[in-house]
Every structure is written in structure tokens, then in C-alpha cells.
Amino acid sequence: MGIRLDGVSKVYDDGTVGVAELDLTFAAGELTVLVGPSGCGKTTTMKMINRIIEPTTGRIVIGDDDVTRADPVELRRRIGYVIQNVGLFPHQTIRANVGTVPRLLGWGKEETRARVDELLATVGLDPAVHGDRYPGQLSGGQRQRAGVARALAADPPVLLMDEPFSAVDPVVRERLQAEFLRLQATVRKTIVFVTHDIEEAVRIGDRIAVMSEGGRVEQFATPAELLGRPANGFVADFVGADRGLKRLAVTGIDAEDLEHPPVLHAEDGLADARAALQRSGARWAVVLDDADHLHGWLSLDRAAGSGTVGAAARRMEAWVPRDASLKAAFATMLQHEAGWVAVLDGDQFLGVLTPESLHSALRRSVEGRVPETAGAASA
Ligand SMILES: Nc1ncnc2c1ncn2[C@@H]1O[C@H](COP(=O)(O)OP(=O)(O)OP(=O)(O)O)[C@@H](O)[C@H]1O
């Protein structure tokens, strides 16, 4: 269920224009991030969707429903809402908190409890351990997970998230973001997500609206487009001078980037391997096992004597899946102190990235030809 804002404005009682004449469409099943400097109207825009703030002009359509004049209380039951510091009721257990909307909708006790426990498990909380605790007895990250579970309880098609991960430390925050993306890949809600953090925006957004004062949309684009081709000076400043580096996380590996060293099989004899290496002029070869899975590598100087390639080869653990980002490939190379990383499709070997091929991929990434990663999650 998509969301459409048509000429939506909010003028506050004191005359402040929070948002002026905004047209914006949030695609069904996508996570759209509203990002921009403080006071630009992100929160105002989001809160008009569930009518916590009443728009002054314009129309808001969810799916096929014009909800501009819908009953706000009824509307909010169809829209999940996650906020910073969660807003859990402190005197209710986690189970009671997560069951709030199902209870309001009149679900039965058993049904509600089953749904609540299933959701707690989905967001990584053990119902038996955490279900009967009070919010004050959970960590910040656990409270945030409970907040997400509560917002999803009645399976609403739309989720609004207002800086949901900003109250926890950076490490927990990254973990929550990754968990949340995995969850979104299965539930596919239409999500409007507010943040002022561009790093968070490019990590989690399918699409990003960069806003300036008065709710003006300066650019509406995918993370890779935004970082590769900022529409104007405002966006370029906002995404930062290191946008080339940020872009690594959202740029995928292109088949053209791969190098193809000679391939040997573990059961081959060393004499044949040596001959093959000398014929190709290469200094080393990739070694695959009998199922064509990555085994390791063999350098020319180890291809001496008799015996099999498998026995002489060095094992190699540095590999990335083909939908990995360039950033992940680079990090893997550094972590293993390796001169190359293998790129695999499932178990199948596709080719390798070396420092040279990675470098040209980086240049391509920064210059703007972009095969995007399947999801920024793999960053
Ligand atoms: N109740 C209000 N009365 C008057 N002005 C308001 C009110 N609420 C917000 N504003 C103003 O509307 C503008 C947009 O505010 P909004 O909260 O939407 O910004 P934001 O982008 O979410 O900012 P932040 O990142 O700081 O939360 C700001 O200039 C703000 O001062």
C-alpha cells in the first residue's frame, strides 16, 4: 500500500510554515527515508500521515483511501508507529505493551498472546525471558526491539519510524538497523523513516528524500544515485565530502570488475599444474575442489615436485558473495591481509577481485556508473 502526499502544507498557529506544498509518493513495500537538517519539516511530514499533526492544506492518500478526513484514531490502528525512546507504557509488561493494538481491535486473549510471542521472537526477544518484564528492566536496544514488535502487532501495511534507533549507542544501532532490514525483507511494509543521519539513510533506505527548510524536497533518489549524482549544492553538502567512500557501501560488484586467474583442481597433478601456469604466464592460480568450490590458491613457486595441487595449495578464506558491496569486498581483503578475494555465487566460483580491479571498481563507483547492491544490508 503506497502513500501519496498531494500539495500538503502545515502552517502552525504562530505562522511558522513547517511544510509547504509538498508532493511526495512513498512506494508500497519500500523503505523511504526523510533526511535533512534540524527543523526542515521531516517530523511534521511524517506526523501528518497518521494525523498526529493535522495538515493545513492538501490530500493524503494511503492505498486507494483518501485519509485526509479519516477518523484519526481509527487511522492510527492501521499505521504502526515507532519513535525514539520507544514510548512503551512503563507500568505494563512487554507482552501487554506489544499487545496494545490487537487488544484495542478486540482480538481474543489466546490469539493476542500467540501473536505477541511470535513477534517478540521475530525481533530477537525471548518471550519466556523478556515477556513479563517491565520496560525499565530491558536494555535500550531491547526496548527498541519491543517498540518495533508493538508497531507490527496488528500487521499494519504502513509503518512510520521517527529516529527509532537514535537513542542507542552506535554499535547497538548498527545491529538494530541490520536486524530491522532483515525483518523488512520478509514483512515488506511501506515505511516512512525519519532521521537526520545521512549514514543511516544510505544504509537502510530504498529511496531517500533530502529535505531543506519548509519541507522542500531537494532530491528524491536511491542511495547510490544520491551519493553519485547529488542534484545540487545543498544535497552535495549534506551528503558530505566523503560521499565517494560512503558510496562503496551501496555499490555492488560488477561482472566486469572480476579478474580470471587460471583455475586448477585440487586433484590435478603438480607437474600439469606447473605447465598450465607457465603456459598462461600467471604467477598463481585459484584452486577449486572436485565440487568446484573454493579450496585455495597455488603460487608458481609452490608448484614444484610431485603430488597433487590440493596438497601443495594454500587454503583461502577470503571470499564475498556476488551481491556484496565493494565496501564488504575491501573489508574482507583487509581482514584476511589477502592479495585477492574470491567472488562466489552460492558455492560457485565466479572470479576474483584484486587491489587493481578493486581500484578501478572504486573509480567507477565514484564516477557514477552504478550496479547497486541487492540491498544496502549486505554492506
Ligand atoms: N507546534 C509548533 N508550533 C510552531 N512551529 C512548529 C511546531 N512544531 C514544529 N514547528 C516548526 O516547524 C518546522 C519544522 O519542524 P519539524 O519538527 O518538522 O522539523 P524536523 O525536520 O523534524 O527537525 P528535527 O530534525 O530537529 O526534529 C521548524 O521550524 C519547527 O520550529
The ligand as a Gaussian input file, in Angstrom:
#p B3LYP/6-31G(d) Opt

LIG

0 1
 N        3.928000      23.199000      17.314000
 C        4.677000      24.008000      16.566000
 N        4.448000      25.339000      16.512000
 C        5.189000      26.159000      15.735000
 N        6.201000      25.756000      14.963000
 C        6.488000      24.427000      14.962000
 C        5.764000      23.488000      15.768000
 N        6.286000      22.267000      15.554000
 C        7.297000      22.420000      14.682000
 N        7.423000      23.720000      14.317000
 C        8.400000      24.291000      13.360000
 O        8.211000      23.690000      12.089000
 C        9.464000      23.493000      11.440000
 C        9.614000      22.016000      11.097000
 O        9.724000      21.255000      12.304000
 P        9.920000      19.682000      12.336000
 O        9.821000      19.226000      13.724000
 O        9.020000      19.061000      11.335000
 O       11.432000      19.569000      11.806000
 P       12.393000      18.293000      11.753000
 O       12.996000      18.334000      10.397000
 O       11.694000      17.103000      12.164000
 O       13.505000      18.725000      12.804000
 P       14.409000      17.842000      13.833000
 O       15.385000      17.076000      12.996000
 O       15.094000      18.906000      14.640000
 O       13.477000      17.007000      14.620000
 C       10.514000      24.009000      12.410000
 O       10.843000      25.326000      12.035000
 C        9.814000      23.999000      13.759000
 O       10.325000      25.018000      14.596000

